[in-house]
Amino acid sequence: MIGEDGEGYDLRWGLTRIDVGCVALVRIPRSVATPTYTKPMRDGREMERFDIKNRKPMSESLEQRLLKELGRTAIEIDGVIIADQVEERNCGVITDALREALPRAFSSAIVAADSRVRIGEFTAPCEAESKRGDRGDRDRRRVRRGSRVGAANGKSAFVHESAVRA
């Protein structure tokens, strides 16, 4: 899903520049933003990040377009990387219906998912990446959740904690 906005233009340009096919990208109306995770830089240092995201759930018609495109292109895909970073349910690209369709669509593909808050809801092998640098009980819960995802699918699930810079 890619918007008809500056972020969508930059994403298409960047993908094309590294020879990634963009034929399957579903273009969305101007009223829907291309979800973007932004970390501005000043004097070579990262500033606080800000997100550009939609505040309303995805429309059913747009969700159906995405599901149709997923079904049409899935047989040509060897692997997929899923970035589910919008915390508000169904306001990003990965809606409940899309998440449920992924295992059927990509049953023979390599799947890596990065989800800010719903990694346990994916039913495909996933890599869970901790975005907040949490420690203790919360990380132990993530590891248990990753184990359940793997056990449910009879495949490995990887739980990865990224380094957080102070």
C-alpha positions in Angstrom: 0.0 0.0 0.0 1.4 3.3 -1.0 -0.1 6.8 -0.9 -0.3 9.5 -3.5 1.8 11.7 -1.2 5.4 12.8 -0.7 6.2 9.8 1.5 4.7 7.4 -1.1 6.7 9.1 -3.9 9.9 8.8 -1.9 9.3 5.2 -1.2 8.5 4.3 -4.8 11.7 6.2 -5.9 13.8 4.4 -3.4 12.5 1.0 -4.2 12.9 1.6 -8.0 16.4 2.9 -7.4 17.5 -0.5 -5.9 15.6 -2.5 -8.6 12.6 -3.6 -6.5 9.5 -4.2 -8.5 6.6 -1.9 -7.6 3.9 -3.5 -9.8 2.1 -5.0 -6.8 2.0 -1.8 -4.8 -1.6 -0.8 -4.2 -2.0 3.0 -4.6 -4.3 4.5 -2.2 -6.4 7.7 -2.3 -5.0 11.0 -1.2 -7.2 10.9 1.9 -5.0 8.0 3.3 -1.4 8.7 4.3 1.5 6.5 3.5 2.5 5.3 7.0 6.0 6.6 7.7 8.4 6.2 10.6 10.7 9.2 10.7 13.8 10.0 12.7 15.1 13.5 11.9 18.8 14.2 12.2 20.5 17.3 13.5 24.3 17.7 13.6 24.7 14.0 12.9 22.5 12.9 15.9 19.1 11.3 15.9 16.3 13.5 17.2 13.0 12.2 18.6 11.1 10.2 16.1 7.7 11.0 14.8 5.2 8.9 12.8 3.0 9.8 10.0 0.0 7.5 10.2 -3.7 7.2 9.7 -6.0 7.8 12.7 -9.0 6.0 11.4 -9.3 2.3 10.5 -8.7 1.3 6.9 -11.9 1.3 4.8 -13.4 -2.1 3.9 -13.1 -1.3 0.2 -9.3 -0.6 0.5 -8.8 -3.6 2.6 -10.5 -5.8 0.0 -8.3 -4.3 -2.7 -5.2 -5.2 -0.6 -6.5 -8.8 0.0 -7.2 -9.2 -3.8 -3.7 -8.0 -4.7 -2.2 -10.3 -2.0 -4.0 -13.3 -3.5 -3.0 -12.3 -7.1 0.8 -11.9 -6.4 1.5 -14.3 -3.5 2.3 -17.2 -5.8 5.2 -15.2 -7.3 6.7 -14.3 -3.9 9.6 -16.2 -2.3 9.7 -14.1 0.8 8.0 -11.3 2.5 8.9 -8.8 5.2 6.0 -7.4 7.2 6.3 -4.1 9.1 3.3 -3.7 11.4 4.3 -0.5 13.3 1.0 1.3 13.8 -0.2 0.7 17.3 -3.9 1.5 16.7 -5.7 -1.6 15.5 -6.6 -1.7 11.8 -5.3 1.8 11.1 -2.1 0.7 9.3 -1.5 -1.6 6.3 -1.7 -4.8 8.4 -5.3 -5.2 9.4 -6.8 -8.1 11.2 -8.1 -9.5 8.0 -4.8 -9.1 6.2 -2.9 -10.7 9.1 -5.3 -13.7 9.0 -4.8 -14.1 5.2 -1.0 -14.1 5.3 -0.4 -17.7 6.3 -2.6 -19.0 3.4 -1.1 -16.6 0.9 2.5 -17.3 1.8 2.4 -20.9 3.0 5.7 -21.7 1.1 7.4 -18.4 1.4 9.8 -17.1 4.0 8.0 -14.7 6.3 9.6 -12.2 8.7 7.2 -9.9 10.7 8.1 -7.0 12.8 5.2 -5.9 14.9 5.2 -3.2 17.6 2.3 -4.6 19.6 0.7 -7.7 17.8 3.5 -10.2 17.0 1.6 -12.9 18.9 -1.3 -12.5 16.5 0.7 -13.6 13.5 0.3 -17.2 12.6 3.4 -17.6 10.4 7.1 -17.8 11.4 8.0 -14.4 12.7 10.9 -12.3 13.9 9.8 -10.1 16.7 11.9 -7.0 17.2 11.7 -5.1 20.5 11.4 -1.5 19.7 11.5 0.0 23.1 14.6 -1.6 24.8 12.4 -3.0 27.6 13.9 -5.4 30.0 12.6 -8.0 32.5 9.0 -9.3 32.5 8.0 -7.7 29.2 10.9 -9.2 27.3 10.3 -12.6 28.9 6.6 -12.4 27.6 7.9 -11.6 24.1 10.1 -14.7 24.1 7.2 -16.9 25.3 4.9 -15.3 22.7 7.6 -16.0 20.0 7.8 -19.6 21.1 4.0 -20.0 20.9 4.0 -18.6 17.3 6.7 -21.1 16.3 5.0 -24.0 18.1 1.6 -23.2 16.5 3.2 -23.4 13.0 5.7 -26.2 13.6 8.5 -23.8 12.5 11.0 -21.5 14.1 10.1 -18.1 15.4 12.9 -15.7 16.1 12.7 -13.1 18.9 15.3 -10.3 18.4 15.9 -7.4 20.7 17.4 -4.4 19.0 19.9 -2.1 20.6 18.5 1.1 21.9 20.7 4.2 21.8 20.4 6.6 24.7 
